[in-house]
Amino acid sequence: MMKSMIIIPTYNEKDNIEKLLPYIVGLNLGLYITIVDDNSPDGTGDAADKLAGIYPGVHVIHRPHKAGLGTAYIEGFRYALSENMDYIFEMDADFSHHPKYLVNMLEAIKDADLIIGSRYYEGVRVDGWRFRRLLMSKFANIFASYMIILPVWDFTSGFKCFRREVLEKIDFSRITSDGYAFQIEMTTHTYRYGFTIKEVPIIFYGRISGDSKMSRRIVWEAFWTVIRMRSPLIEILKHFKFFFKDYSEFVNRK
């Protein structure tokens, strides 16, 4: 039987995890859960420990200070691999990634190496965002797909399921970014190593409680990560081969 674990980074998410974990356990999917808490001032770590005492499949990693989303996921990934998990999820604690979609993602991972819970596959599915925030997110994903030359609709989604082989292949020391940029790096490396990626449509819900972690630093980091990871020039030229074909025919006619 395949073993699956969800990695949930937290910082000031006490109210959310007290609702989220019982919901996940209630799905009866046999999922293990690891919370990676960055010494949250609101007592998230203590609440997580209490939940671990109630639910046998819950594990808590306590970090001494706020060290970023990317490193939290990597620490969780390493723990999941050490526990011989076959499928490793990542998701937010605030119900923006509704756990009801875990069922579909578990089914989809049987035929792929990475499943992305996608807000933009086959339409736009976001509830609770202002238009400006939605437009910025959608543009960022179009920009990433266009520059990196990768057929993914939702690059910055933090709702994913990896096969362990993917995480074993990726050199975590090469992952240097955080926030949205971390998601871009992980997806790009997965694709470039030849693994298959599949998107599953979800509805993304604006957070119920707690504060958004969005900042200008996170946005700029994502932008420069796309520039850094863009495909070599020759690949970009191939992407625009239709232009050069038309141009060549025009020159030949002259």
Secondary structure, DSSP 8 states (H G I E B T S, - for coil): ---EEEEEEESS-HHHHHHHHHHHHHT-S--EEEEEE---TTSHHHHHHHHHHH-TTEEEEE-SS---HHHHHHHHHHHHHHTT-SEEEE--SSSSS-GGGHHHHHHHGGG-SEEEEESSTTS--EES--HHHHHHHHHHHHHHHHHHT---S-TT---EEEEHHHHHHS-GGG----HHHHHHHHHHHHHHTT--EEEEE--EE--SSS-----HHHHHHHHHHHHHH---HHHHHHHTHHHHHHHHHHHHH-
